[in-house]
Amino acid sequence: MTMAKIRRLCTLLLRLLAFGATLSATVVMATSHETVSLFAVSFEAKYSDTPAFKYFVIANAIVSIYGFFVLFLPSESLLWRLVVALDLIFTLLLTSSISAALAVAQVGKKGNSAAGWLPICGQVPKYCDQATGALASGFLSIFCFFSIPSIPS
């Protein structure tokens, strides 16, 4: 097997892994919700209550769609020059979305005593565990996108 074929295979595997990671981050975060009752008062925690989590879901969905279409792009296509630029743009989009979601997740886990915000993860652990899983998958997708350009085709 030639070195060019090995590079193409590694790039394909990284793209598949990035697609899977962004898709799973989207699905896991979009399905995260939990309803609990405290002192006869019921409340629901769901991703759509937080703009940063909505941004995370939308960004990962967009990059998932992009990643899916790039998988079917022929290696001889001239569009690969555009793909290099789009990879960078979508990596930045993923990075900004995970940063925003991570900030909100930190407040949900630890609270903010200066602002008087209490942590909620003790009351809705399933919701927090799903958000943590989605964020971990998001980090994996960023790692994959950072690794793709380092392997020349």
N, C-alpha and C positions, 0 to 999 in steps of 0.2 A: 504494500500500500504506500503510495507516495505521500510526501509531506503535505501537499496541497489538499489531498483527500482527507487526511487526518485533521487538518485545520478546519475544513468545511464541516466535518462530522462533529468536531468539538463546538463549533459555532452553532450548528443545528441543535445539539443537545442543550447548550446554554439557552438558546431561544425557546426550546420546548419547556425547559425548567422555568424560565421567566414567565412564559405564558401560563403555565400551571400555577405558579405562585401568585400572579396577579389575579387570575380567575378565582383561586381559592380564597384569597384575601377579600375579594368582592363578595363572594357568597357567604363566607363566615361572618363578616361584619354586617352584611345586609340582613342576615337572619338572627342577629343577636338581639334578644329581648328577654325580659324576665319580669313577672309581676309578683309582688310580695305584699303582705299585709303586716302593718305595724300598728299595734294598739287600735285595731278595728278600722284602720285607714289603709286603703289599698293604693299602691302606686306602681306604675310600669316604667321600667328603664328600657329604652330602645335606641338604636343608633340614630334614628331620624330626629331625635330630640336635640342633637348636638350638631351644629353646622360643620364643625371640624370632621366629625365622623361621616357626615354626608359627603363632604369634599373628598375624603379618603375613598369612599365607595365609588363616587363618580370618576375620580382620577384612575383608580384601578380598573374600572370597567372600560374606560377609554383605552388604556394601555393594553388591556386584554384583547380588545377588538383589533387594535393595531398589531399586536403580536401574532394573532391568529392569521391575519392577512399576509404578514411578512413571511410566515412559514411556507406559503405557496408561491412566493416570488422566485422565478427562475434565476439561477446563478449567473446567467449571461445577460440579464436585464440591466439596462442603463439606470434603472431606478435605484440601484444599490447606493449610488452617490447620495441620493436623497435620504435613503434609509439611515445612513451614518449620521446625518444631521438630525433626523427625527428620533433616532435612538437617544441622542443627547438631550433633546427637548423633553422627551417622555421620561427620561431618567430624572431630570430636574423636576418635572411634574410629580413624579412618585416621591421624590425626596421632600418636596414641600408638603405634600399631603400627609406623609407619615410623620413629619415634624409637627404639624398641627394636631393630628390625632394623638400623638404621643404626649403632647402637652396636656390635652384634655384627660387622657388616661391617667397621667400622673396626679392630676387634681382629684380624679375619681378614686384613686387608690389611697393617696396620702391626705387629701383635703388641703385647705389653705387657711391656717389659723389667722393670718393677718386680715384676710377678707371675710372670715367667719364661715367658710365653706367646709362642711363636714365630709369625710370620706364616705363613699357609698358602697364600696366593694364588699364590705362586711355584710351588707344587707342583700346584695344582688351578686353573689359569687359566680353564678353561671354566666350572667351577662358579662362580667369582667373577664372571666376566663375566655369567652369567645372573642372579646375585643383584643385580649392579649395574643391569642392565636392568629387573629387577622393581622395584627401588627408584626408578629414574627414572620408571617408569610410575606408581608410587605417588605420587610428587611431583606428577605431572601431574594425577592424580585429585584431590588436595588443592587444587591451584590451581583446578580446575574447580568444586569444591564451594564454595570461597571466593568465586568469581565469580558463582555462581548467584543468591544473595540480593541482590547489588548491582544486579541488573537487575529492576526491578519489573514485575509482570505486569499 
